[in-house]
Amino acid sequence: MAARSHPFPVAEPFDIAGVGVGTWAWGNQFLWGYDPAQDRELAACFRRAVDLGLTVFDTADSYGTGRFGGRSESLLGGFVEALPPARRQDLTVATKLAPFPWRLGRRGFERAFEESRRRLGGHLDRVQLHWSTARYAPWQEGPLLDGLADLVEQGRVGSLGVSNLGPCRLRLVHERLAQRGLRLSSLQVQLSLLAPDALAADGVAPFCRELGIELLAYSPLALGLLSRPPGEGQGLPAGPRGLLFRRLEPRIQPLLQTMERIACAHDAPMAAVAINWCRAHGALPLVGMRRVDQAEAAAAATSWCLDAEERADLDRVAQRCQGRMPANPFQSG
């Protein structure tokens, strides 16, 4: 019998990525049950993450639901401002601007950018297009990207990234910026053991390696599903996450069992396996965290790496897994 090809192409050698911090939950009541009473704990989580060497923080102007709109940026900006100046210089703070229908033209992001920078207290290193409009308003995207590129050229922000772009759109954006002599710094996509498509031969990961674009993985823990040990009868989170867990958890037990075996071999939590799988494929996982212990677990994951056999085992079981995270409807081709 012929040997089975590796499920996901891997370019060797490559640098193992670090770990970043995602702040989607900071201000989100609908999915994450945010309450302002949590702010002190969030501040402690931030400080612990920085103390442990986590330096990349990702937010967005749309993070925060209802009356807490923009809360994630405001909290992150305040936490950064409270650091000693020397510590702030070590951080990379990135935000994403949403291409809402009313944000039109080359200056369509101008007001949004200034509001984000104000909420972040001026601590803003990278601006990113939050999602592609290719599926519903392709004419909107080009001028908005040109406007973001203007911000970099004017020295108002250090670098430019995009989010939720597929390989075809990614190449077009890369070429558009290259014509202006500008570099596309990063691409952020949903990437986890329950959303591995970015790693396929026709996915974005090979393009990122080819073009020298940093690949950022959001939801690397699949909203927390990949941090839970295998087995039935566990409590479910409230709200929409609970509904998702109820639907997917019975279908992903073989994957969770493989993860648990690898976690035990490294005396590490399950979450560290999910994090290190992203790192092993050259992606920087943006790990959502709200508590000090979560910051400590994410930072500890950087102390070890999956070996080639462990990575291959996880790749195979992920490819065969019967459960998948819902795709982002704004992800372009």
C-alpha positions as CSV (number, residue, x, y, z in Angstrom):
1,M,0.0,0.0,0.0
2,A,1.3,3.4,-0.9
3,A,2.3,5.7,2.0
4,R,-0.4,8.3,2.9
5,S,0.7,11.8,2.0
6,H,0.8,14.3,4.8
7,P,-2.7,16.0,5.2
8,F,-1.3,19.5,5.3
9,P,1.8,20.6,3.3
10,V,4.6,21.8,5.7
11,A,7.5,23.9,4.5
12,E,10.6,23.0,6.4
13,P,12.5,24.5,8.1
14,F,10.5,27.4,9.5
15,D,10.5,29.4,12.7
16,I,8.1,28.4,15.4
17,A,5.8,31.3,16.1
18,G,5.1,32.8,19.5
19,V,1.8,33.4,21.2
20,G,-0.4,36.5,21.0
21,V,-3.3,37.7,23.0
22,G,-6.8,38.1,21.6
23,T,-9.3,40.5,23.3
24,W,-12.6,39.7,21.7
25,A,-14.1,38.8,25.0
26,W,-13.3,42.2,26.6
27,G,-16.6,43.9,26.4
28,N,-18.6,41.2,24.6
29,Q,-21.8,40.4,26.6
30,F,-23.5,38.3,23.9
31,L,-21.0,35.5,23.5
32,W,-18.7,35.9,26.5
33,G,-20.9,37.4,29.3
34,Y,-18.8,40.5,29.8
35,D,-19.5,42.6,32.9
36,P,-17.6,45.7,34.0
37,A,-17.0,44.0,37.3
38,Q,-14.5,41.9,35.4
39,D,-12.3,44.8,34.5
40,R,-10.0,44.4,37.5
41,E,-9.4,40.7,36.6
42,L,-8.8,41.7,33.0
43,A,-6.2,44.2,34.1
44,A,-4.5,41.5,36.2
45,C,-4.6,39.1,33.2
46,F,-3.0,41.7,31.0
47,R,-0.2,42.5,33.4
48,R,0.5,38.8,33.9
49,A,0.6,38.2,30.2
50,V,3.1,41.1,29.7
51,D,5.2,39.9,32.7
52,L,5.4,36.4,31.0
53,G,6.6,37.8,27.7
54,L,3.4,37.9,25.7
55,T,3.8,41.1,23.6
56,V,1.3,41.0,20.8
57,F,-2.2,42.2,21.6
58,D,-5.0,42.1,19.0
59,T,-8.3,44.0,19.3
60,A,-11.0,45.6,17.0
61,D,-13.2,48.6,16.8
62,S,-16.2,46.2,16.7
63,Y,-15.3,44.3,19.9
64,G,-17.8,45.1,22.5
65,T,-21.5,44.6,22.3
66,G,-24.4,47.1,22.8
67,R,-23.5,49.9,25.1
68,F,-20.0,48.4,25.5
69,G,-19.1,49.2,21.9
70,G,-15.3,49.9,21.6
71,R,-14.8,48.6,25.1
72,S,-12.0,46.2,24.2
73,E,-9.9,49.0,22.7
74,S,-10.6,51.3,25.7
75,L,-9.6,48.6,28.2
76,L,-6.5,47.6,26.3
77,G,-5.4,51.2,25.8
78,G,-5.8,51.9,29.6
79,F,-3.9,48.8,30.5
80,V,-1.0,49.7,28.2
81,E,-0.9,53.3,29.5
82,A,-0.6,52.0,33.0
83,L,2.7,50.2,32.2
84,P,6.0,51.9,32.7
85,P,7.1,53.6,29.4
86,A,9.9,51.1,28.8
87,R,7.5,48.2,29.0
88,R,5.1,49.7,26.5
89,Q,7.9,49.8,23.9
90,D,8.0,46.0,23.9
91,L,4.4,45.6,22.9
92,T,2.7,45.4,19.5
93,V,-0.9,46.6,19.6
94,A,-3.0,45.9,16.6
95,T,-6.6,46.7,15.9
96,K,-9.0,45.8,13.1
97,L,-11.4,48.3,11.4
98,A,-14.8,46.9,10.3
99,P,-15.8,47.8,6.7
100,F,-19.4,48.6,7.6
101,P,-21.6,49.7,4.7
102,W,-21.4,53.3,5.6
103,R,-17.6,53.4,5.5
104,L,-17.0,54.3,1.9
105,G,-14.2,55.6,-0.2
106,R,-10.5,56.2,0.4
107,R,-11.2,58.2,3.6
108,G,-14.0,55.8,4.7
109,F,-11.9,54.6,7.7
110,E,-10.5,58.1,8.7
111,R,-12.9,58.7,11.5
112,A,-12.9,55.1,12.7
113,F,-9.1,55.1,12.8
114,E,-8.9,58.2,14.8
115,E,-11.5,56.9,17.3
116,S,-9.7,53.6,17.7
117,R,-6.4,55.5,18.2
118,R,-8.1,57.6,20.9
119,R,-9.5,54.6,22.7
120,L,-6.1,53.0,22.6
121,G,-4.5,56.1,24.0
122,G,-2.3,56.4,21.0
123,H,-0.8,53.0,21.5
124,L,-1.4,51.5,18.0
125,D,1.2,49.8,15.9
126,R,-0.8,48.0,13.2
127,V,-4.2,48.6,11.6
128,Q,-6.0,45.7,9.8
129,L,-9.0,45.4,7.5
130,H,-11.4,43.3,9.7
131,W,-13.0,41.3,6.8
132,S,-13.2,41.3,3.1
133,T,-16.2,42.8,1.3
134,A,-15.5,40.7,-1.8
135,R,-18.6,38.6,-1.4
136,Y,-21.1,41.4,-1.2
137,A,-19.5,44.7,-2.1
138,P,-16.2,44.1,-4.0
139,W,-16.1,47.7,-5.1
140,Q,-15.9,48.9,-1.5
141,E,-12.7,47.1,-0.5
142,G,-10.1,48.6,-2.8
143,P,-10.6,52.3,-1.7
144,L,-10.7,51.3,1.9
145,L,-7.4,49.4,1.6
146,D,-5.9,52.4,-0.2
147,G,-6.9,54.6,2.7
148,L,-5.3,52.2,5.2
149,A,-2.1,52.3,3.1
150,D,-2.2,56.1,3.2
151,L,-2.1,55.9,7.0
152,V,1.1,53.8,6.8
153,E,2.7,56.2,4.2
154,Q,1.8,59.2,6.3
155,G,3.5,57.6,9.4
156,R,0.3,57.5,11.4
157,V,0.6,53.8,12.0
158,G,3.5,51.4,11.6
159,S,2.1,48.6,9.6
160,L,-0.9,47.2,7.8
161,G,-2.6,43.8,8.0
162,V,-5.8,42.1,6.7
163,S,-8.2,39.6,8.1
164,N,-10.5,36.9,6.7
165,L,-9.0,36.9,3.2
166,G,-8.6,33.8,1.1
167,P,-5.6,33.1,-1.2
168,C,-7.0,34.8,-4.3
169,R,-7.9,38.0,-2.6
170,L,-4.7,37.9,-0.5
171,R,-2.5,37.9,-3.6
172,L,-4.5,40.8,-5.2
173,V,-4.1,42.8,-2.0
174,H,-0.4,42.0,-1.7
175,E,0.2,43.1,-5.3
176,R,-1.9,46.3,-4.9
177,L,0.3,47.3,-1.9
178,A,3.5,46.2,-3.5
179,Q,2.8,48.6,-6.4
180,R,3.0,51.4,-3.9
181,G,6.1,50.0,-2.3
182,L,4.3,48.9,0.8
183,R,4.5,45.6,2.6
184,L,1.4,43.6,3.8
185,S,2.5,42.6,7.3
186,S,0.0,40.0,8.4
187,L,-3.1,38.0,7.6
188,Q,-5.5,36.9,10.3
189,V,-7.8,33.9,9.8
190,Q,-9.7,31.4,11.8
191,L,-7.3,28.6,12.4
192,S,-7.6,25.7,14.8
193,L,-7.8,21.9,14.9
194,L,-11.5,22.4,14.2
195,A,-10.9,24.9,11.4
196,P,-7.7,23.8,9.6
197,D,-8.5,24.8,6.0
198,A,-6.0,27.6,5.9
199,L,-3.2,24.9,6.0
200,A,-4.4,23.1,2.9
201,A,-2.3,23.2,-0.3
202,D,-4.8,25.7,-1.8
203,G,-5.2,27.6,1.5
204,V,-3.6,30.8,2.7
205,A,-0.7,29.4,4.7
206,P,1.4,28.4,1.7
207,F,0.7,31.9,0.2
208,C,1.8,33.5,3.4
209,R,5.1,31.6,3.4
210,E,5.7,32.4,-0.2
211,L,5.0,36.1,0.2
212,G,6.5,36.6,3.6
213,I,3.3,37.5,5.4
214,E,2.8,36.7,9.0
215,L,-0.1,34.3,9.6
216,L,-2.2,35.0,12.7
217,A,-4.6,32.4,14.0
218,Y,-7.8,33.6,15.7
219,S,-9.9,31.3,17.8
220,P,-7.1,28.7,18.1
221,L,-9.0,27.1,21.0
222,A,-12.3,27.0,19.0
223,L,-14.1,29.2,21.6
224,G,-12.8,26.9,24.4
225,L,-13.9,23.6,22.9
226,L,-10.3,22.5,22.5
227,S,-9.4,23.2,26.2
228,R,-11.9,20.6,27.5
229,P,-10.9,17.0,28.2
230,P,-12.7,14.2,26.3
231,G,-15.8,12.7,27.9
232,E,-19.5,13.4,28.4
233,G,-21.4,15.0,31.2
234,Q,-19.4,18.2,31.5
235,G,-21.1,21.5,32.1
236,L,-21.8,23.8,29.1
237,P,-21.2,27.5,28.9
238,A,-24.2,29.8,28.8
239,G,-25.6,31.2,25.6
240,P,-24.5,30.6,22.0
241,R,-21.3,28.9,23.0
242,G,-23.2,26.3,24.9
243,L,-25.3,25.5,21.8
244,L,-22.1,25.1,19.8
245,F,-20.5,22.9,22.4
246,R,-23.6,20.7,22.6
247,R,-23.6,20.2,18.8
248,L,-19.8,19.7,18.3
249,E,-18.5,18.0,21.4
250,P,-19.9,14.5,20.7
251,R,-18.4,14.6,17.2
252,I,-14.8,15.6,18.2
253,Q,-14.1,13.0,20.9
254,P,-11.3,11.2,18.8
255,L,-9.6,14.5,18.4
256,L,-9.9,15.4,22.1
257,Q,-8.5,11.9,23.0
258,T,-5.5,12.4,20.8
259,M,-4.9,15.9,22.3
260,E,-5.2,14.5,25.8
261,R,-2.6,11.8,25.1
262,I,-0.2,14.4,23.8
263,A,-0.9,16.8,26.7
264,C,-0.2,14.1,29.2
265,A,3.1,13.3,27.5
266,H,4.2,16.9,28.0
267,D,2.5,17.4,31.4
268,A,0.6,20.3,29.9
269,P,-3.0,21.3,29.7
270,M,-5.1,20.5,26.6
271,A,-5.1,24.2,25.5
272,A,-1.4,24.1,25.1
273,V,-1.7,21.3,22.6
274,A,-4.1,23.4,20.5
275,I,-1.9,26.4,20.8
276,N,1.2,24.5,19.8
277,W,-0.4,22.9,16.8
278,C,-0.9,26.4,15.4
279,R,2.6,27.3,16.2
280,A,4.0,24.1,14.7
281,H,2.4,25.3,11.4
282,G,4.1,28.7,11.5
283,A,1.0,30.6,12.7
284,L,1.0,32.9,15.7
285,P,-2.1,32.0,17.7
286,L,-4.1,34.9,19.2
287,V,-5.3,33.2,22.4
288,G,-8.3,34.8,24.1
289,M,-7.8,35.2,27.8
290,R,-9.7,36.8,30.7
291,R,-8.0,35.4,33.7
292,V,-4.5,35.2,35.1
293,D,-4.4,31.4,35.0
294,Q,-5.3,31.6,31.2
295,A,-2.4,34.0,30.6
296,E,0.0,31.6,32.5
297,A,-1.2,28.6,30.5
298,A,-0.8,30.3,27.2
299,A,2.7,31.6,28.1
300,A,3.7,28.1,29.4
301,A,2.8,26.6,26.0
302,T,5.8,28.4,24.5
303,S,8.2,26.4,26.7
304,W,7.8,23.3,24.5
305,C,6.9,22.3,20.9
306,L,5.2,19.4,19.2
307,D,7.5,16.9,17.6
308,A,7.0,15.9,14.0
309,E,5.1,12.7,14.8
310,E,2.7,14.5,17.2
311,R,2.0,17.2,14.7
312,A,1.3,14.6,12.0
313,D,-1.0,12.7,14.3
314,L,-3.0,15.8,15.1
315,D,-3.1,16.8,11.4
316,R,-4.6,13.4,10.4
317,V,-7.2,13.4,13.2
318,A,-8.2,17.0,12.5
319,Q,-8.7,16.2,8.8
320,R,-10.9,13.3,9.6
321,C,-12.8,15.0,12.4
322,Q,-16.6,15.1,12.0
323,G,-17.0,18.4,13.8
324,R,-16.0,21.8,12.3
325,M,-16.3,25.3,13.5
326,P,-18.7,27.5,11.6
327,A,-17.0,29.4,8.8
328,N,-16.9,33.2,8.9
329,P,-19.5,34.3,6.3
330,F,-17.2,37.2,5.3
331,Q,-14.2,35.1,4.5
332,S,-13.2,35.7,0.9
333,G,-11.9,33.2,-1.6
